[in-house]
Amino acid sequence: MREEIRMNADEALDAVVTRALEQAPAVRVPAEFAAKLLAVCEREGSRVKAQEARRRGARWGRRVVGGSVARAAGLAAMLLLVVGMCWLAPHSTVSFTSATFDMELLLLAELGGVAAWMFRRGQGVGSRE
């Protein structure tokens, strides 16, 4: 008898749930919903574009400090290293015991390091990010 009551209760519950699921809810969409959604999408889109521009350094202050000044300093360093190498070249003999030859090799290594820094990941002197 208990099983019968339990089965009847389960069947009754299933019937109630099925009827509730078969009824479509009444949904009201405000008339200005599309306009509000479009405004939010435009605002979010402009915010994302601004974040991407900041990340790439497109703001004036960051571009000057992080880009142009750094490139100018790198070029100046490379120029000074080449001038130093040209000044040391006539005074050096090809020998590892010669201080001028060792200094010229050191300047060459520094020049390579500055060049590698300036042209890393396609961000060369003339490239615009």
N, C-alpha and C positions, 0 to 999 in steps of 0.2 A: 504494500500500500504506500509506503514511504517513497519507493522508487517511482510509482505512478504519479504521486504528487510532485516529486522532483522533476520527472519528465514533462509533466503538464506545465510546471513553472518555467522550465527551460524553453519549452515550445512557446509559451506565452511571451516570455522575454524576447525570444527570437522574432516573433511576430511584431512586437512593439518596435524593436530596433529596425526591422525591415521597413515598416511603415514610415518611421522617422527618416530613414535614409532615402526613401522614394520621393519624399516631398522636397521640392526645390526651394531653397531659401529665397526670400525677397531681398534682393540687393538693390540699394539705391546709390547711384553714382551722381555726385554733384555735377551741375552743368559746367562749371569752370574747372573740372578736374584735369582735363587735357592741358589747359593753359598753365595750371600750377605745375604739372609734371614737366612740361616743356621748360618752364622757368628754372626749376630745380636742376634739370639735366644741363642746361646752359651754364648755370652757376657752377655746378660740379665740374663740367668740362673746362671752364676757364680756370678753375682752381687747380686742376690737374696739370693744365698747360703751364701755369705759373710755377708749380712745383718742379716740373721737368726743366723749365728754363733756369730756375735757380740751381738745380742740380748740375746742369751743364755749365753754369757760370755765365749766363747770358746777361746778368745784371751788370750795370756799368761799373760799380765799385769793385766787384769781385773780378771782373774781366781785366781791369787795369792792374789790380794788385796781383792776381794769380796768373795772368797771362802775359800781357805786354811787358810789364816790368821784369818778370822772370825771364822772358825770352831775351830782353835787352841785356840783362845781367849775364845770361849765358853766352850771348854773342860777344860781349865785352871780355868775359873770361877767356873765351876761345881766342880772341884777337891778342890778348896779353900773353897767352901761352905760346902762340905762334911767334910773336915778337921776341919772347924770351928764348925760344929755340933757335931763331935766326941769329940772335946775339951770341948765343953759346956755340953755335956750329963752327965758326972759324977757330975757336980756342980749344976745341976738344980733339982728342986723339981716340981712336977706336980701341979702347982698353977698359976693362972693368975696374981697373985701379985708378983711372982718371976721374977726378971729382966732377969735371965739367961734362964728361960723357955720361956719368951716372945722373947728373942733374938733367941732362937733355932727355934721357930715358924716362925720368920721373915726370918731366913736363909732357912728354908724349903720352904717358899713361893717364895723366890728368886730363889732357885734351880728349883722349878717347872716352874717359868717364863723363866729361861734360857733353860731348857729342851724343853719347848713348842716352843721357838724361834728357837732352833736348828733343831727340827723335824717337822717344819711347812711344809705343802703341800708336804710331801714326800721328802723333801730335807734334809735328815738326815746326820749324820756324815760320814757315809760310802758311801752315794749315789754320783754318778757322773752325772752331768746335761748333 
